Amino acid sequence: MTGDRGPARLRLVPATAADPESRMLADLPAGWHGDVIGPGVEGWESVGEGGRDRALHLEGLPERLRLELAWMACWQHRDGLKVPVDTCNQLASLLAWAPGAGHPLPQSLAWADKQDLLRLHGVWFHARHGRLPAENSGSRRRLGRVLGYPRLALAARLHGGAWWELDTWHPRCDPRIPLRPREPSRSVGCSPGDARIPWARTAIKWHLSVLLESGMLTWSTLSCQRSQSLLRFARWLEFLPGPAAAAGDPQQAGVFAAAFRRWAADPAHRSWAGRQPAAVSARAVNLDLWSAADLMTFLADHRQEAARIIGTSPWDGLTDACPAIWLRQRTRIRRREILTDETRYVDDHALAQVTACLPVLGEPAGQPVTVTSGGSTRVLPGQDDPQLMRMLLLQILTGRRASEICLCPFDCLSPATGSTVDAAEGDAVARFRYGQSKIDAAPDTIFVDAEAVTVIEEQQQWLRGRFPGRDLPYLFPQRRANAHGAKHYGTSNYGRSLALFSELAQITDAAGLPVKLSHTHRFRHTKFTRLAELGLPVHVLQRYAGHSTPTMSMHYVARRDEHAEQAFLATRKFRADGTRVTFSREDHDALHLLDRADRFLPNGYCLLPPLQRCEKGNACLTCGVFVTDDSHLAVLQRQLGETTELIERTTARFLDRHGRPMPDGNIWLVEREAERDALARLLATMRASPGRAVQGAGSTSSPVPVSIDLTRHREQQP
């Protein structure tokens, strides 16, 4: 596992090397030994809550418990937390009081039940104050936090077996858990030990650990999806009168699989973060069925090792047919269609409101901020979160995923061409390295313009002021419990903060529907849709999006009616005399595929088929296959001025030399005046249709129909 930069993590010592007390002593610095901790710790005023005068008092405790409390306090400091001195002293006092009051004392805090310790605290509090503590009192909550992550870290440190044998897994507390270098869910844990049936609990933990260690699953997928699916399967087994039959009876596998599918589809049996879904999708049920079948396949393929690890269990009756029978219960789902509406697209109306409200995030808390958007003015209170402001703005500008912004490294900018360049607005001026964590083979850099560079440099300068002299690993560090700046801004916290901002800002789209900023993937859809509408080639769009296939990139491009209309109008072309010609999208594609450099002229394009030769010389403006558009407007205007000046200068010299004007039938004058008149008509048409693609072709007398044969260029030359 690749660790983060920052404070050194606790050094691991093999469990068999020494007893638990010796291992904890090896972890603790010199200043953290003894009955009183604080005066000997360098910088204690910034380590513990309450300043230098507040010290940890661990007198009267058994040696094992004293070491454990000191270790838990030291772990909180290394984790970036302030050491809660008063809460730790309170815990030490009640543990020292318990034996004298006739209450059993746990041999270790790591293996003691948390609820038992909280009940002991209630008894101790009643003995001192004559009343029970309030359930939601501040001291009670702080004690619960000390008995949370620090105690999990202590249990992982003292555990002598494999990491997966613990009931609760959390990378923050157990550095033995294998993680990717860029793991967006590093602050998320899971509890596969919640399965109550012993043979199911051990099988689930072992199976998940193998998937994680082998790289078949990442921690993000395991903690947020797979473990939840298998825990639902374990809860379903508890509802059965005979759970052993569901695991090992191949004759009834189809019946049990159908029963589990119906059970998993019931919203009452599914909840996430305390919320029950209104409906359960077929994909979610299929994932549960597939997870259970995958567990059975794994156990059937590792019978001997399963017998050694799990022992005699109902899994012994599994056959190779059981997983296949379970998989037949999955619902067939049609392939996803390409996005055809604008439900995941943020329109210009909503984006204008978002950018207008962004300063609210950066201003101090409660400070009134005047916001003007859509012709209305509002006053909103500041949110004191400038990081959130820059994260949202950077996501809008680059189209990166939320996790890629949260995991963005601090030193994420490098010159685009080997040296710093001054580019025009909108041009790529730097290479941006983001926190790619979803696709291993995908690139992790894109080109960004000056606006994105400004946002990044502003955030870097802000961090240097908050963490002077520190080598920070992330561009957007976690706001709280991160004294060393070594933790990245969590994706869940990012979504919650944007949800609160959405309620405050009340962003709506052009149709008046609310836009939830917490659905940050909409900005990704919007960025790629706009790039596609600008004509970015598919392979370039795929590279910018970081996708492994162009098909996935096309899922992000909305088929907007507005763009379809603009693309259609872009095919409306005009001749030199201002008349329209039929020039379809297919014609333009065919012209592009011909890739004939000699067909691209200084002031337009030549539509002459490639097997024909030009007999006109340089008289393109009077040629029936010459086309142009407003991208050559400046060239055409200059050419009109030069042609007019050339006619006037030449006719004046003719008059001086011959004493009479140049005849109207002069071949040179006829051709030059025809070019001048063609240029005048073209420019007049362009001015009458600003913003439209304009095309010129044909003689001044009669229009010549333009029609490109899409197959002729494949014919062999005679």
Long-range contacts (C-beta under 8 A, 24 or more apart in sequence): 1-175, 1-176, 1-177, 1-178, 1-179, 2-179, 2-180, 2-181, 3-175, 4-473, 4-486, 4-487, 5-471, 5-472, 5-473, 5-486, 6-471, 6-473, 6-484, 6-485, 6-486, 7-78, 7-80, 7-484, 7-486, 8-78, 9-78, 9-175, 10-75, 10-78, 10-153, 10-157, 10-175, 12-175, 12-176, 15-159, 15-160, 15-161, 16-160, 20-64, 20-108, 20-158, 21-63, 21-64, 21-67, 23-157, 23-158, 24-67, 24-68, 24-70, 24-71, 24-157, 24-158, 25-67, 27-71, 27-74, 27-157, 28-67, 28-70, 28-71, 28-74, 29-74, 32-70, 32-73, 32-74, 33-70, 35-59, 35-66, 37-70, 37-73, 38-85, 46-483, 47-77, 47-82, 47-83, 48-82, 48-83, 48-85, 49-82, 49-83, 49-84, 49-85, 49-86, 50-85, 50-86, 54-85, 54-86, 55-85, 56-83, 56-85, 56-88, 56-89, 56-92, 57-89, 57-92, 58-92, 59-92, 59-96, 60-92, 60-96, 61-92, 61-95, 61-96, 62-105, 64-107, 64-108, 65-95, 65-105, 65-106, 65-108, 65-109, 66-92, 68-108, 68-109, 68-110, 68-154, 69-109, 71-154, 71-157, 72-109, 72-146, 72-150, 72-151, 72-153, 72-154, 73-150, 75-150, 75-153, 75-154, 76-150, 79-149, 79-153, 79-172, 79-481, 80-481, 80-482, 80-483, 80-484, 80-485, 80-486, 80-487, 81-481, 81-483, 82-483, 84-142, 84-145, 84-146, 86-142, 87-139, 87-142, 87-143, 87-145, 87-146, 88-146, 90-121, 90-139, 90-143, 91-121, 91-143, 91-146, 91-147, 93-124, 94-120, 94-121, 94-124, 97-124, 97-127, 98-124, 101-127, 108-158, 109-147, 109-151, 109-154, 110-151, 110-154, 110-155, 110-157, 110-158, 110-159, 111-155, 114-144, 114-147, 114-148, 114-151, 117-147, 118-143, 118-144, 118-147, 149-173, 152-189, 162-209, 163-209, 164-205, 164-206, 164-208, 164-209, 165-205, 166-193, 167-191, 167-192, 167-193, 167-194, 167-201, 167-205, 168-193, 169-223, 171-219, 177-212, 177-219, 178-212, 178-213, 178-219, 179-219, 180-218, 180-219, 180-437, 182-407, 182-435, 182-436, 182-437, 183-218, 183-219, 183-220, 183-437, 184-220, 184-403, 184-406, 184-407, 184-435, 184-437, 184-491, 185-219, 185-220, 185-223, 185-224, 185-491, 186-219, 186-487, 186-488, 187-478, 187-487, 187-490, 187-492, 188-219, 188-220, 188-223, 188-224, 188-492, 189-223, 190-222, 190-223, 190-227, 190-228, 192-227, 192-230, 192-231, 194-231, 194-234, 195-230, 195-231, 195-234, 195-235, 196-234, 196-238, 197-234, 197-237, 197-238, 197-243, 199-247, 199-310, 199-311, 199-313, 199-314, 199-315, 200-233, 200-234, 200-237, 200-243, 200-247, 201-234, 202-309, 202-310, 203-295, 203-299, 203-306, 203-310, 203-313, 203-315, 204-230, 204-231, 204-234, 204-295, 206-306, 206-309, 206-310, 207-294, 207-295, 207-298, 207-299, 210-298, 220-437, 225-287, 226-291, 228-272, 229-287, 229-288, 229-291, 229-292, 230-291, 230-292, 230-295, 232-264, 232-269, 232-270, 232-288, 233-260, 233-288, 233-291, 233-292, 233-295, 235-269, 236-260, 236-263, 236-264, 236-269, 239-263, 243-314, 244-314, 245-314, 247-296, 247-313, 247-314, 247-315, 247-317, 247-318, 248-314, 248-315, 248-316, 248-317, 248-318, 249-317, 250-317, 250-318, 250-319, 250-321, 250-322, 250-325, 253-321, 253-322, 253-325, 253-326, 254-325, 254-328, 254-329, 257-289, 257-325, 257-326, 257-328, 257-329, 258-329, 260-288, 260-289, 260-292, 260-326, 260-329, 261-285, 261-289, 261-329, 264-288, 264-289, 282-331, 282-333, 283-333, 285-330, 285-331, 286-330, 286-331, 286-333, 289-326, 289-327, 289-329, 289-330, 290-327, 290-330, 292-326, 293-322, 293-323, 293-324, 293-326, 293-327, 294-323, 296-322, 296-323, 296-326, 297-323, 336-555, 338-554, 338-555, 338-557, 338-559, 339-525, 339-555, 339-556, 339-557, 339-558, 339-559, 340-558, 340-559, 341-558, 342-558, 342-560, 344-519, 344-521, 344-522, 344-525, 344-558, 345-522, 345-525, 345-526, 345-529, 345-558, 345-560, 346-509, 346-515, 346-522, 346-523, 346-525, 346-526, 347-509, 347-510, 348-510, 349-374, 349-508, 349-509, 349-510, 350-507, 350-508, 350-509, 350-510, 350-515, 351-396, 351-526, 353-505, 353-507, 353-508, 354-392, 354-396, 354-505, 354-507, 354-515, 354-517, 355-393, 357-501, 357-505, 357-507, 358-389, 358-392, 358-393, 359-389, 360-501, 360-504, 360-505, 361-385, 361-386, 361-388, 361-389, 361-392, 361-501, 362-386, 362-389, 371-505, 380-504, 380-505, 381-504, 383-501, 383-504, 385-479, 385-497, 386-462, 387-459, 387-462, 387-476, 387-477, 387-479, 387-489, 388-494, 388-497, 388-498, 388-501, 390-455, 390-456, 390-458, 390-459, 390-476, 391-476, 391-489, 391-494, 392-498, 392-517, 392-520, 393-455, 394-452, 394-455, 394-456, 395-520, 395-523, 395-524, 396-523, 396-526, 396-527, 397-448, 397-449, 397-451, 397-452, 397-455, 397-527, 398-432, 398-434, 398-446, 398-448, 398-452, 398-527, 399-523, 399-524, 399-526, 399-527, 399-528, 399-531, 399-544, 399-545, 400-434, 400-524, 401-438, 401-520, 401-521, 401-524, 402-491, 402-494, 402-495, 402-520, 402-521, 403-435, 403-437, 403-438, 403-491, 404-434, 404-435, 404-436, 404-437, 404-438, 405-434, 405-435, 405-476, 405-494, 406-435, 406-474, 406-476, 406-488, 406-489, 406-490, 406-491, 406-494, 407-434, 407-435, 407-437, 407-474, 407-488, 408-433, 408-434, 408-435, 408-474, 408-475, 408-476, 409-433, 409-435, 409-473, 409-474, 409-475, 410-460, 410-463, 410-472, 410-473, 410-474, 410-475, 412-456, 412-475, 413-453, 413-456, 413-457, 416-447, 423-449, 423-450, 425-449, 425-450, 425-451, 429-453, 432-456, 435-488, 436-546, 438-546, 439-546, 439-547, 439-548, 441-548, 442-546, 442-547, 442-548, 443-543, 443-546, 444-546, 446-544, 446-546, 494-520, 495-520, 524-556, 525-556, 525-557, 525-558, 528-553, 528-556, 528-557, 529-556, 529-557, 529-558, 529-560, 532-557, 533-560, 533-563, 533-566, 569-692, 569-693, 570-692, 570-693, 571-693, 572-692, 572-693, 573-627, 573-629, 573-693, 573-694, 573-695, 573-697, 574-682, 574-685, 574-689, 574-694, 574-695, 574-696, 575-695, 575-696, 575-697, 575-698, 575-703, 575-704, 576-621, 576-622, 576-626, 576-678, 576-681, 576-682, 576-696, 576-697, 576-698, 576-699, 576-700, 577-678, 577-681, 577-698, 577-700, 577-703, 578-681, 578-682, 578-684, 578-685, 579-698, 579-703, 581-695, 581-697, 581-698, 581-703, 581-705, 581-706, 582-705, 582-706, 582-707, 583-627, 583-695, 583-706, 586-708, 586-710, 587-706, 587-708, 590-708, 590-710, 590-713, 591-708, 594-713, 601-626, 602-632, 602-635, 603-628, 603-632, 603-635, 603-636, 603-639, 604-628, 604-629, 604-632, 604-695, 604-696, 607-697, 607-706, 607-708, 609-708, 609-709, 609-712, 609-713, 610-713, 611-712, 611-713, 611-715, 611-717, 619-671, 619-675, 621-674, 621-675, 621-678, 621-679, 621-696, 622-671, 622-674, 622-675, 622-678, 622-699, 622-700, 623-697, 623-698, 623-699, 624-697, 624-698, 624-699, 624-704, 624-706, 625-697, 625-704, 625-706, 626-696, 626-697, 627-695, 627-696, 627-697, 627-706, 628-682, 628-694, 628-695, 628-696, 629-693, 629-694, 629-695, 630-686, 630-691, 630-692, 630-693, 630-694, 633-683, 633-686, 636-679, 636-682, 636-683, 637-683, 639-679, 640-676, 640-679, 640-680, 640-683, 643-672, 643-675, 643-676, 643-679, 644-676, 646-672, 647-672, 647-673, 647-676, 674-700
